[in-house]
C-alpha cells in the first residue's frame, strides 16, 4: 500500500509539474503527439488549441489521480479499482473528445483510433474488475473441499495434509490471475522456497488459512475472522 501510494503520488506530482511548465512555456513540441507532426499540421493544431487542451487534460486528470489516492491509502474497500476506472475514463474519454480539435482531414481517423482504444481498454479493465469482484467461498462436502469463484476447484478431503491459521501470507510473486490492493486470486510463487501456490484473498478483514494438500498449497482468507475460525474448526473436524 505504501509503495503504491508513493509511486502514484510521485507520478501524479511530476505530471502536474510537467503540465504547468508546458502551459507556462508553451513548448508543446515535448508532446509526442505534437512534436512529430509536420510544421503545417502543428500550425493548424495550435490554431485549434489542441496541444493546450491536451496538457490541461493531463493536468486535471493528474490532480484527480492524487485526490482518488486518498481513499486508497485509507484502505477504503473498492477504492483502488474505483480510482483506476475513473482515471482511465477521464483520460481516455477526454482524449477521444479532444479529437474534434484535430486537423480536419485527420479528425475522423483520430476519433476512431482514440475511441477504439478507450473502448478496448474499458472492456479489459471492466472484465478484470468484474472477475475480481466475484467472491470466493470455502465449502466442505462429504468427501471434498471446494473453493468457489475464479481459480476455484475441488480437492479430496483425504488429500488434506494440514490446516493452519496465519496472520500474513509469505512474500509472493504473482504468476497469473488477479493482483490488486484489495484482491489477489490465482497462482503465485512463494519467494523463500520458489513453490507455486494458490491464493484466494479478498479484502483485509481476516487472517488466512494455509491449506496443505498432497499436491497443492492454498492460502485463503474469509470475510471475517469469525468465518475463518468456523472454516478452521470444520476442516480440522474432518481430518
LOKEBA-300206 format. One record per residue (C-alpha): residue number from 1; residue in three letters; chain; x, y, z. Coordinates in nm, 4 decimals, m for minus. Example, Ala and Ser with C-alpha at 12.3 -4.5 7.8 and 13.67 -1.06 7.14 Angstrom:
BEGIN
{site 1,Ala,A,{1.2300,m0.4500,0.7800}} {site 2,Ser,A,{1.3670,m0.1060,0.7140}} 
// end
This chain:
BEGIN
{site 1,Unk,A,{0.0000,0.0000,0.0000}} {site 2,Unk,A,{0.2772,0.2423,0.0973}} {site 3,Unk,A,{0.4810,0.1562,m0.2124}} {site 4,Unk,A,{0.1807,0.2007,m0.4424}} {site 5,Unk,A,{0.0878,0.5293,m0.2748}} {site 6,Unk,A,{0.4441,0.6595,m0.3062}} {site 7,Unk,A,{0.4728,0.5667,m0.6742}} {site 8,Unk,A,{0.1336,0.7110,m0.7679}} {site 9,Unk,A,{0.1981,1.0227,m0.5610}} {site 10,Unk,A,{0.5326,1.0886,m0.7299}} {site 11,Unk,A,{0.3904,1.0182,m1.0776}} {site 12,Unk,A,{0.0922,1.2469,m1.0157}} {site 13,Unk,A,{0.3071,1.5333,m0.8863}} {site 14,Unk,A,{0.5559,1.5018,m1.1743}} {site 15,Unk,A,{0.2728,1.5088,m1.4295}} {site 16,Unk,A,{0.1239,1.8184,m1.2661}} {site 17,Unk,A,{0.4600,1.9979,m1.2658}} {site 18,Unk,A,{0.5270,1.8936,m1.6271}} {site 19,Unk,A,{0.1834,2.0184,m1.7355}} {site 20,Unk,A,{0.2226,2.3548,m1.5613}} {site 21,Unk,A,{0.5676,2.4055,m1.7179}} {site 22,Unk,A,{0.4289,2.3310,m2.0653}} {site 23,Unk,A,{0.1376,2.5684,m2.0150}} {site 24,Unk,A,{0.3724,2.8446,m1.8991}} {site 25,Unk,A,{0.6403,2.7983,m2.1673}} {site 26,Unk,A,{0.4073,2.6786,m2.4477}} {site 27,Unk,A,{0.6777,2.4372,m2.5638}} {site 28,Unk,A,{0.4303,2.1830,m2.6904}} {site 29,Unk,A,{0.6945,2.0108,m2.9023}} {site 30,Unk,A,{0.7629,1.7960,m2.5952}} {site 31,Unk,A,{0.4254,1.6335,m2.6527}} {site 32,Unk,A,{0.4932,1.3278,m2.8671}} {site 33,Unk,A,{0.1601,1.3682,m3.0456}} {site 34,Unk,A,{0.2582,1.7227,m3.1448}} {site 35,Unk,A,{0.6359,1.7245,m3.1843}} {site 36,Unk,A,{0.6362,1.4552,m3.4528}} {site 37,Unk,A,{0.3813,1.6313,m3.6730}} {site 38,Unk,A,{0.4644,1.8378,m3.9810}} {site 39,Unk,A,{0.5051,2.2150,m3.9476}} {site 40,Unk,A,{0.1808,2.2677,m4.1349}} {site 41,Unk,A,{m0.0095,2.0350,m3.9011}} {site 42,Unk,A,{0.1489,2.1970,m3.5959}} {site 43,Unk,A,{0.0293,2.5397,m3.7039}} {site 44,Unk,A,{m0.3260,2.4131,m3.7568}} {site 45,Unk,A,{m0.3248,2.2304,m3.4228}} {site 46,Unk,A,{m0.2043,2.5430,m3.2416}} {site 47,Unk,A,{m0.4777,2.7407,m3.4112}} {site 48,Unk,A,{m0.7353,2.4835,m3.2951}} {site 49,Unk,A,{m0.5883,2.4882,m2.9439}} {site 50,Unk,A,{m0.5415,2.1101,m2.9274}} {site 51,Unk,A,{m0.1943,2.0978,m2.7613}} {site 52,Unk,A,{m0.3034,2.3306,m2.4817}} {site 53,Unk,A,{m0.6252,2.1366,m2.4259}} {site 54,Unk,A,{m0.4305,1.8089,m2.4109}} {site 55,Unk,A,{m0.1955,1.9494,m2.1468}} {site 56,Unk,A,{m0.4903,2.0800,m1.9433}} {site 57,Unk,A,{m0.6475,1.7332,m1.9638}} {site 58,Unk,A,{m0.3280,1.5715,m1.8317}} {site 59,Unk,A,{m0.3091,1.8330,m1.5550}} {site 60,Unk,A,{m0.6612,1.7795,m1.4236}} {site 61,Unk,A,{m0.6559,1.4008,m1.4574}} {site 62,Unk,A,{m0.3302,1.4013,m1.2571}} {site 63,Unk,A,{m0.4999,1.6090,m0.9865}} {site 64,Unk,A,{m0.7894,1.3618,m0.9960}} {site 65,Unk,A,{m0.5442,1.0724,m0.9601}} {site 66,Unk,A,{m0.3970,1.2270,m0.6444}} {site 67,Unk,A,{m0.7386,1.3029,m0.4935}} {site 68,Unk,A,{m0.8589,0.9478,m0.5555}} {site 69,Unk,A,{m0.5378,0.8179,m0.3983}} {site 70,Unk,A,{m0.6582,0.9355,m0.0548}} {site 71,Unk,A,{m0.9314,0.6694,m0.0068}} {site 72,Unk,A,{m0.6906,0.4061,m0.1436}} {site 73,Unk,A,{m0.4331,0.4932,0.1248}} {site 74,Unk,A,{m0.7103,0.4908,0.3858}} {site 75,Unk,A,{m0.7906,0.1326,0.2784}} {site 76,Unk,A,{m1.1486,0.2146,0.1809}} {site 77,Unk,A,{m1.2964,m0.1053,0.0285}} {site 78,Unk,A,{m1.3110,m0.0882,m0.3515}} {site 79,Unk,A,{m1.1150,0.2379,m0.3649}} {site 80,Unk,A,{m0.8364,0.1034,m0.5856}} {site 81,Unk,A,{m1.0486,m0.0219,m0.8787}} {site 82,Unk,A,{m1.2673,0.2896,m0.8484}} {site 83,Unk,A,{m0.9574,0.5136,m0.8683}} {site 84,Unk,A,{m0.8201,0.3339,m1.1716}} {site 85,Unk,A,{m1.1537,0.3193,m1.3531}} {site 86,Unk,A,{m1.2358,0.6888,m1.3006}} {site 87,Unk,A,{m0.8843,0.7906,m1.4055}} {site 88,Unk,A,{m0.8949,0.5833,m1.7248}} {site 89,Unk,A,{m1.2438,0.7037,m1.8173}} {site 90,Unk,A,{m1.1431,1.0669,m1.7614}} {site 91,Unk,A,{m0.8140,1.0464,m1.9508}} {site 92,Unk,A,{m0.9151,0.8258,m2.2435}} {site 93,Unk,A,{m1.2609,0.9777,m2.2715}} {site 94,Unk,A,{m1.1042,1.3234,m2.2693}} {site 95,Unk,A,{m0.8598,1.2317,m2.5449}} {site 96,Unk,A,{m1.1460,1.0952,m2.7544}} {site 97,Unk,A,{m1.3425,1.4173,m2.7056}} {site 98,Unk,A,{m1.0397,1.6299,m2.7990}} {site 99,Unk,A,{m1.0224,1.4525,m3.1356}} {site 100,Unk,A,{m1.2698,1.7175,m3.2539}} {site 101,Unk,A,{m0.9826,1.9712,m3.2457}} {site 102,Unk,A,{m0.7609,1.7656,m3.4759}} {site 103,Unk,A,{m0.6649,1.8742,m3.8253}} {site 104,Unk,A,{m0.9891,1.8463,m4.0196}} {site 105,Unk,A,{m0.8760,1.5797,m4.2657}} {site 106,Unk,A,{m0.7444,1.3623,m3.9800}} {site 107,Unk,A,{m1.0259,1.4280,m3.7342}} {site 108,Unk,A,{m1.2383,1.1233,m3.8094}} {site 109,Unk,A,{m0.9385,0.8889,m3.8029}} {site 110,Unk,A,{m0.8204,1.0302,m3.4682}} {site 111,Unk,A,{m1.1693,0.9919,m3.3214}} {site 112,Unk,A,{m1.1944,0.6294,m3.4350}} {site 113,Unk,A,{m0.8484,0.5416,m3.3022}} {site 114,Unk,A,{m0.8944,0.7127,m2.9651}} {site 115,Unk,A,{m1.2482,0.5827,m2.9311}} {site 116,Unk,A,{m1.1341,0.2306,m3.0164}} {site 117,Unk,A,{m0.8511,0.2415,m2.7622}} {site 118,Unk,A,{m1.0907,0.3726,m2.4968}} {site 119,Unk,A,{m1.3490,0.1031,m2.5686}} {site 120,Unk,A,{m1.0993,m0.1855,m2.5674}} {site 121,Unk,A,{m0.9309,m0.0576,m2.2500}} {site 122,Unk,A,{m1.2633,m0.0213,m2.0698}} {site 123,Unk,A,{m1.3717,m0.3715,m2.1728}} {site 124,Unk,A,{m1.0455,m0.5246,m2.0482}} {site 125,Unk,A,{m1.0422,m0.3242,m1.7236}} {site 126,Unk,A,{m1.4109,m0.3901,m1.6623}} {site 127,Unk,A,{m1.3646,m0.7640,m1.7194}} {site 128,Unk,A,{m1.0729,m0.7800,m1.4752}} {site 129,Unk,A,{m1.2646,m0.5877,m1.2084}} {site 130,Unk,A,{m1.5764,m0.7999,m1.2653}} {site 131,Unk,A,{m1.3827,m1.1238,m1.2242}} {site 132,Unk,A,{m1.2008,m0.9882,m0.9201}} {site 133,Unk,A,{m1.5277,m0.8771,m0.7618}} {site 134,Unk,A,{m1.6634,m1.2333,m0.7594}} {site 135,Unk,A,{m1.6347,m1.3514,m0.4014}} {site 136,Unk,A,{m1.4909,m1.6876,m0.3052}} {site 137,Unk,A,{m1.6288,m1.9296,m0.0505}} {site 138,Unk,A,{m1.4966,m2.2444,0.1131}} {site 139,Unk,A,{m1.7419,m2.5344,0.1070}} {site 140,Unk,A,{m1.6878,m2.8668,0.2821}} {site 141,Unk,A,{m1.8669,m3.1581,0.1154}} {site 142,Unk,A,{m1.8865,m3.5228,0.2224}} {site 143,Unk,A,{m1.5637,m3.6200,0.0520}} {site 144,Unk,A,{m1.4167,m3.2981,m0.0866}} {site 145,Unk,A,{m1.3282,m2.9370,m0.0145}} {site 146,Unk,A,{m1.4373,m2.6746,m0.2665}} {site 147,Unk,A,{m1.3305,m2.3137,m0.3092}} {site 148,Unk,A,{m1.5694,m2.1244,m0.5348}} {site 149,Unk,A,{m1.5078,m1.8265,m0.7612}} {site 150,Unk,A,{m1.2243,m1.7523,m1.0064}} {site 151,Unk,A,{m0.9444,m2.0140,m0.9901}} {site 152,Unk,A,{m1.1547,m2.2235,m0.7534}} {site 153,Unk,A,{m1.1662,m2.6023,m0.7636}} {site 154,Unk,A,{m1.2318,m2.9129,m0.5514}} {site 155,Unk,A,{m0.9823,m3.1255,m0.3609}} {site 156,Unk,A,{m1.0432,m3.4636,m0.1911}} {site 157,Unk,A,{m1.0573,m3.4367,0.1870}} {site 158,Unk,A,{m0.8345,m3.7442,0.2084}} {site 159,Unk,A,{m0.5542,m3.5420,0.0426}} {site 160,Unk,A,{m0.5638,m3.2655,0.3055}} {site 161,Unk,A,{m0.2360,m3.2907,0.4982}} {site 162,Unk,A,{m0.2548,m2.9896,0.7311}} {site 163,Unk,A,{m0.4507,m2.6735,0.8131}} {site 164,Unk,A,{m0.3128,m2.3731,0.9975}} {site 165,Unk,A,{m0.4165,m2.0167,1.0686}} {site 166,Unk,A,{m0.1618,m1.7476,0.9874}} {site 167,Unk,A,{m0.1659,m1.3696,1.0264}} {site 168,Unk,A,{0.0050,m1.2848,0.6973}} {site 169,Unk,A,{0.0970,m1.4559,0.3744}} {site 170,Unk,A,{0.4650,m1.5119,0.2980}} {site 171,Unk,A,{0.6168,m1.2843,0.0353}} {site 172,Unk,A,{0.4979,m1.3941,m0.3098}} {site 173,Unk,A,{0.5141,m1.3061,m0.6780}} {site 174,Unk,A,{0.2009,m1.3311,m0.8923}} {site 175,Unk,A,{0.2286,m1.5718,m1.1861}} {site 176,Unk,A,{m0.1243,m1.5297,m1.3226}} {site 177,Unk,A,{m0.4682,m1.4241,m1.2127}} {site 178,Unk,A,{m0.5645,m1.1020,m1.0384}} {site 179,Unk,A,{m0.3411,m0.8927,m0.8155}} {site 180,Unk,A,{m0.4638,m0.5576,m0.6789}} {site 181,Unk,A,{m0.4535,m0.3850,m0.3414}} {site 182,Unk,A,{m0.7895,m0.5414,m0.2474}} {site 183,Unk,A,{m0.7901,m0.8702,m0.4352}} {site 184,Unk,A,{m0.5337,m1.1437,m0.5035}} {site 185,Unk,A,{m0.6563,m1.4575,m0.6769}} {site 186,Unk,A,{m0.4638,m1.7069,m0.8850}} {site 187,Unk,A,{m0.1256,m1.8770,m0.8884}} {site 188,Unk,A,{0.1643,m1.7163,m0.7026}} {site 189,Unk,A,{0.5264,m1.8182,m0.6442}} {site 190,Unk,A,{0.6348,m1.8134,m0.2819}} {site 191,Unk,A,{0.9679,m1.6353,m0.2691}} {site 192,Unk,A,{1.1501,m1.8166,0.0109}} {site 193,Unk,A,{1.1238,m2.1638,m0.1472}} {site 194,Unk,A,{1.0006,m2.0855,m0.5030}} {site 195,Unk,A,{0.6953,m2.3085,m0.4568}} {site 196,Unk,A,{0.3872,m2.2451,m0.6708}} {site 197,Unk,A,{0.0752,m2.1880,m0.4572}} {site 198,Unk,A,{m0.2889,m2.0851,m0.4993}} {site 199,Unk,A,{m0.4136,m1.7656,m0.3336}} {site 200,Unk,A,{m0.7699,m1.6529,m0.2622}} {site 201,Unk,A,{m0.7539,m1.3140,m0.0936}} {site 202,Unk,A,{m1.0299,m1.0551,m0.0836}} {site 203,Unk,A,{m1.0132,m0.7533,0.1449}} {site 204,Unk,A,{m0.8207,m0.7362,0.4704}} {site 205,Unk,A,{m1.0914,m0.8285,0.7220}} {site 206,Unk,A,{m0.9432,m1.1639,0.8251}} {site 207,Unk,A,{m0.6267,m1.3676,0.8669}} {site 208,Unk,A,{m0.5504,m1.6631,0.6380}} {site 209,Unk,A,{m0.5895,m2.0371,0.6314}} {site 210,Unk,A,{m0.2901,m2.2224,0.4930}} {site 211,Unk,A,{m0.4155,m2.5494,0.3446}} {site 212,Unk,A,{m0.1578,m2.8136,0.2590}} {site 213,Unk,A,{m0.2820,m3.0839,0.0218}} {site 214,Unk,A,{m0.0695,m3.3643,m0.1175}} {site 215,Unk,A,{m0.0053,m3.1783,m0.4431}} {site 216,Unk,A,{m0.1296,m2.8241,m0.3772}} {site 217,Unk,A,{m0.0840,m2.5447,m0.1222}} {site 218,Unk,A,{m0.3555,m2.2835,m0.0766}} {site 219,Unk,A,{m0.3780,m1.9538,0.1104}} {site 220,Unk,A,{m0.7348,m1.8337,0.1587}} {site 221,Unk,A,{m0.8917,m1.5588,0.3684}} {site 222,Unk,A,{m1.2537,m1.5005,0.4719}} {site 223,Unk,A,{m1.4978,m1.2101,0.5102}} {site 224,Unk,A,{m1.4152,m1.2064,0.8834}} {site 225,Unk,A,{m1.2003,m1.3854,1.1402}} {site 226,Unk,A,{m1.5179,m1.5393,1.2825}} {site 227,Unk,A,{m1.5886,m1.7019,0.9462}} {site 228,Unk,A,{m1.2235,m1.8070,0.9193}} {site 229,Unk,A,{m1.2418,m1.9748,1.2617}} {site 230,Unk,A,{m1.5546,m2.1641,1.1532}} {site 231,Unk,A,{m1.3751,m2.2899,0.8422}} {site 232,Unk,A,{m1.0742,m2.3874,1.0509}} {site 233,Unk,A,{m1.2788,m2.5867,1.3026}} {site 234,Unk,A,{m1.4842,m2.7559,1.0307}} {site 235,Unk,A,{m1.1740,m2.8596,0.8369}} {site 236,Unk,A,{m0.9976,m2.9965,1.1437}} {site 237,Unk,A,{m1.3048,m3.1962,1.2410}} {site 238,Unk,A,{m1.2954,m3.3743,0.9043}} {site 239,Unk,A,{m0.9268,m3.4665,0.9007}} 
// end
